[in-house]
């Protein structure tokens, strides 16, 4: 059994408004979730204490929802609560991922399904942030913005041009002529460097290390920050990186910082690289992880650190599903 939630508001406590609002809410829930009426076991309404003129359950029956049991209850008076609000829960007899519907003024009750919102996930290399971010984006039906891929592309450009990634002046000059684009194909991010898809090439170990070095330069970080903010400003995104919640999107709606023991992170990265056909040594990966941690946390501009309002998640002994479930629960608690 699945529970689908929804809510809406009315402007005035009048029967006709309640009828219209309830009908609109239930029809959108049914259509968005591709429900058959006989799949609904029961519908439970609650309305704020300032609604007296009509029971939402009666409005639902008049809208044709007579195939299931209907209940209405009045909520207690809560100071600061959204006024003239009708909430609903539909109990449905099938297993699927529900789409919750919040209409009119009730949209403010669910930041995770409003027009635009962002989830910031920071953490060191190998903490699982990219895998978790992709899973969240998939579950919430929003885009995943791989900010690390953008820095990797900058590093790849420098390597290809024979530019020392530690030379800020040379890197800054190079960046002026680099065309970096992030495009989405079937909701999957593809990274293009000067018109060429480099989504796979930027995952090479030497590019990863060079990306950590090149990202220390203020000019590079500012350039990438502008691109990331522009993307996050026009669409809902899950962003992962090392400074999303502290520097790129300090006002992100939801912030998390993932970490894990160095040995655990090294094993994850080793297995990832081996699965892609790379010949690597575990001890070398561990050494790189430790070195990157120090480099990322001590850089002068936007160092790796946990934002004051971020939730810390140690993923050392957690599966990806457990981490995703924890974050989704934390988001639900906040809203």
C-alpha positions in Angstrom: 0.0 0.0 0.0 1.2 3.5 -0.8 0.1 6.8 0.7 -0.1 9.9 -1.6 -0.1 13.3 0.1 -1.5 16.6 -1.1 -2.7 19.9 0.0 -4.3 23.1 -1.3 -5.7 26.4 0.0 -8.8 28.5 -0.5 -9.2 32.2 -0.4 -12.5 32.3 1.5 -14.3 29.8 3.7 -17.1 29.2 1.2 -18.7 25.9 0.0 -18.1 26.6 -3.7 -14.4 27.4 -3.2 -14.0 24.2 -1.1 -15.8 22.1 -3.8 -13.6 23.5 -6.5 -10.3 23.2 -4.6 -11.0 19.6 -3.5 -12.0 18.5 -7.0 -8.9 20.1 -8.5 -6.6 18.6 -5.9 -8.0 15.0 -6.2 -8.1 15.1 -10.0 -4.5 16.2 -10.2 -3.4 13.5 -7.8 -5.3 10.8 -9.8 -4.0 12.1 -13.2 -0.4 12.6 -12.0 -0.2 9.1 -10.5 -2.2 7.4 -13.3 -4.6 6.0 -10.7 -7.8 4.1 -11.3 -10.6 5.1 -8.9 -11.0 1.5 -7.6 -7.3 1.4 -6.6 -8.0 4.0 -3.9 -8.8 2.4 -0.6 -9.6 5.5 1.4 -9.2 9.3 1.3 -8.5 11.2 4.6 -8.8 15.0 4.7 -7.8 17.4 7.4 -8.5 21.1 7.3 -7.3 24.1 9.3 -9.5 25.4 12.1 -10.6 28.4 10.1 -12.5 26.3 7.6 -16.1 25.6 8.8 -18.5 26.0 6.0 -18.2 22.6 4.3 -16.5 19.2 4.9 -13.9 18.3 2.2 -15.1 14.7 2.3 -18.5 15.8 1.1 -16.9 17.8 -1.7 -14.9 14.7 -2.7 -18.1 12.6 -2.9 -19.7 15.3 -5.0 -16.6 15.2 -7.3 -17.3 11.6 -8.0 -15.0 9.9 -5.5 -17.6 7.5 -4.1 -15.7 4.3 -4.7 -13.8 4.5 -1.3 -14.3 5.5 2.3 -14.0 9.3 2.9 -13.0 11.0 6.2 -12.7 14.6 7.3 -11.1 16.0 10.4 -10.4 19.5 11.7 -6.9 20.3 12.7 -6.1 22.1 16.1 -5.3 25.7 16.0 -1.5 26.1 15.5 0.1 29.5 15.7 1.8 30.5 12.5 0.2 27.7 10.5 -0.8 28.2 6.8 -4.4 29.5 6.9 -7.4 28.1 5.0 -5.5 24.9 4.1 -7.0 21.5 3.1 -4.7 18.5 3.4 -5.3 15.0 2.0 -3.9 11.5 2.2 -4.9 8.9 -0.4 -4.3 5.2 0.6 -3.7 3.3 -2.6 -3.7 -0.5 -3.2 -0.6 -0.8 -5.4 3.2 -0.4 -5.1 4.8 2.5 -7.0 6.7 5.8 -6.4 4.0 8.4 -5.6 3.8 11.9 -6.8 2.6 14.2 -4.1 0.6 17.2 -5.2 0.6 20.6 -3.5 -1.4 23.4 -5.1 -2.0 27.1 -4.7 -0.7 28.5 -1.5 0.1 25.0 -0.1 3.2 24.8 -2.4 5.2 26.4 0.4 4.7 23.3 2.5 6.8 21.2 0.1 10.1 22.8 -0.9 11.2 19.6 -2.6 8.4 19.8 -5.2 8.2 23.6 -5.7 9.3 25.2 -9.0 13.0 25.5 -8.3 15.0 24.2 -5.4 18.6 23.0 -4.9 20.2 20.3 -2.8 23.9 20.8 -2.0 26.0 17.7 -1.2 29.6 18.4 -0.2 32.3 16.1 0.9 35.8 14.7 0.2 36.8 12.4 -2.6 35.2 8.9 -2.4 32.6 9.8 0.2 29.8 8.7 -2.1 28.4 12.1 -2.8 28.2 11.8 -6.6 26.4 8.4 -6.4 24.0 9.7 -3.8 23.4 12.9 -5.6 22.5 11.1 -8.8 20.1 8.8 -6.9 18.4 11.8 -5.3 18.1 13.6 -8.6 16.5 10.5 -10.1 14.1 10.0 -7.2 13.1 13.7 -7.2 12.9 13.9 -11.0 15.3 16.9 -11.1 18.8 17.4 -12.7 22.1 16.3 -11.2 24.8 18.9 -11.7 28.2 17.3 -11.5 30.3 20.3 -10.5 33.5 18.2 -10.2 33.2 17.3 -13.9 33.5 21.0 -14.7 36.8 21.3 -12.9 38.0 18.1 -14.4 37.2 19.5 -17.9 39.3 22.6 -17.0 42.2 20.3 -15.9 41.9 18.2 -19.1 42.1 21.4 -21.2 45.3 22.4 -19.3 46.8 18.9 -19.7 46.0 18.8 -23.5 47.6 22.3 -23.9 50.7 21.4 -22.0 49.9 24.0 -19.3 51.1 23.5 -15.8 47.9 23.3 -13.7 49.8 24.9 -10.7 50.6 28.0 -12.8 47.6 30.3 -12.1 48.6 32.9 -14.6 49.0 30.4 -17.4 45.7 28.6 -16.4 43.8 31.9 -16.3 45.0 32.8 -19.8 44.0 29.3 -21.0 40.5 29.5 -19.6 39.8 32.7 -21.6 39.8 30.6 -24.7 38.1 27.5 -23.3 34.5 26.8 -24.3 33.0 24.6 -21.5 29.4 23.5 -21.8 27.2 21.3 -19.6 24.3 19.7 -21.5 21.6 17.3 -20.4 20.6 14.3 -22.6 17.7 12.4 -21.2 18.5 14.0 -17.9 22.1 12.7 -17.9 24.8 15.4 -17.8 27.3 15.4 -20.6 30.4 17.7 -20.4 31.7 19.3 -23.6 35.1 20.9 -24.0 35.5 23.1 -27.1 32.6 21.2 -28.6 33.9 17.7 -27.8 32.2 15.3 -25.4 34.8 14.5 -22.7 32.4 13.0 -20.2 34.4 9.7 -20.0 37.9 11.2 -20.6 37.8 13.5 -17.5 37.5 10.4 -15.2 41.1 9.4 -15.7 43.1 9.4 -12.4 45.6 12.0 -13.6 42.8 14.3 -14.5 41.3 13.9 -11.1 44.5 15.0 -9.3 45.0 17.9 -11.8 41.4 19.0 -11.1 42.2 19.3 -7.4 45.2 21.5 -8.2 43.5 23.7 -10.8 40.4 24.2 -8.6 42.6 26.1 -6.1 43.0 29.1 -8.4 40.5 31.9 -7.6 40.0 32.8 -11.2 38.9 29.2 -12.1 36.6 28.9 -9.1 34.9 32.2 -9.8 34.4 31.2 -13.4 32.9 27.8 -12.5 30.9 29.3 -9.7 29.1 31.7 -12.1 28.3 28.8 -14.5 27.0 26.6 -11.6 24.9 29.4 -10.1 23.4 30.2 -13.5 22.3 26.5 -14.0 21.0 26.2 -10.5 19.1 29.4 -10.8 17.0 28.2 -13.8 16.3 24.6 -12.8 16.0 22.4 -9.7 19.3 20.6 -9.2 21.2 18.3 -6.9 24.8 19.6 -6.8 27.8 17.8 -5.4 31.3 19.1 -4.8 33.5 20.5 -2.0 32.2 24.0 -1.6 28.6 24.0 -2.8 26.9 24.8 0.5 29.6 27.2 1.7 30.5 29.1 -1.5 28.6 28.2 -4.7 25.1 28.1 -3.2 25.2 29.3 0.4 21.4 29.7 0.4 20.7 26.2 -0.9 17.4 24.9 0.4 19.0 21.6 1.7 22.7 21.0 2.6 24.5 17.8 3.4 28.2 17.0 4.0 29.2 13.3 3.3 32.4 11.8 4.6 33.9 8.4 5.3 37.2 7.0 6.6 40.1 7.4 4.1 40.5 3.6 3.7 36.8 3.2 2.9 36.9 6.0 0.4 40.1 4.7 -1.3 38.5 1.2 -1.7 35.4 2.8 -3.3 37.5 4.8 -5.8 39.7 1.7 -6.5 36.7 -0.4 -7.3 35.2 2.3 -9.5 38.3 2.7 -11.5 38.9 -1.0 -11.9 35.3 -1.4 -13.1 36.0 1.1 -15.8 39.0 -0.9 -17.0 41.8 1.2 -15.4 44.9 -0.6 -14.0 45.5 1.0 -10.6 47.1 0.2 -7.2 45.1 0.5 -4.0 47.9 2.0 -2.0 48.4 4.7 -4.7 44.7 5.5 -4.5 44.8 5.8 -0.7 47.8 8.1 -0.9 46.0 10.2 -3.5 42.9 10.4 -1.3 44.9 11.6 1.7 46.8 14.1 -0.4 43.6 15.5 -2.0 42.0 15.9 1.4 44.8 18.0 2.6 45.0 20.0 -0.6 41.2 20.6 -0.8 40.9 21.6 2.9 43.8 24.0 2.9 43.3 25.9 -0.3 42.9 29.6 0.1 39.7 30.0 -1.8 36.5 28.1 -0.8 38.3 25.2 1.0 36.6 21.9 1.8 34.6 22.3 5.0 31.2 21.6 6.4 28.7 24.5 6.2 27.3 25.6 9.5 23.8 24.6 8.5 24.7 21.3 6.7 23.8 17.9 8.1 26.9 15.7 8.5 26.6 12.1 7.3 29.3 9.5 7.9 28.8 7.0 5.1 31.7 4.6 6.2 29.3 1.8 7.3 26.3 2.7 5.2 25.1 1.5 1.9 24.1 3.9 -0.8 20.4 3.1 -0.3 20.8 3.8 3.4 22.5 7.2 2.8 19.8 8.2 0.2 17.0 7.2 2.6 18.6 9.2 5.4 18.9 12.3 3.3 15.4 12.0 2.0 14.1 11.6 5.5 16.1 14.7 6.6 14.6 16.7 3.7 11.1 15.6 4.6 11.6 16.6 8.2 12.8 20.0 7.3 9.8 20.7 5.1 
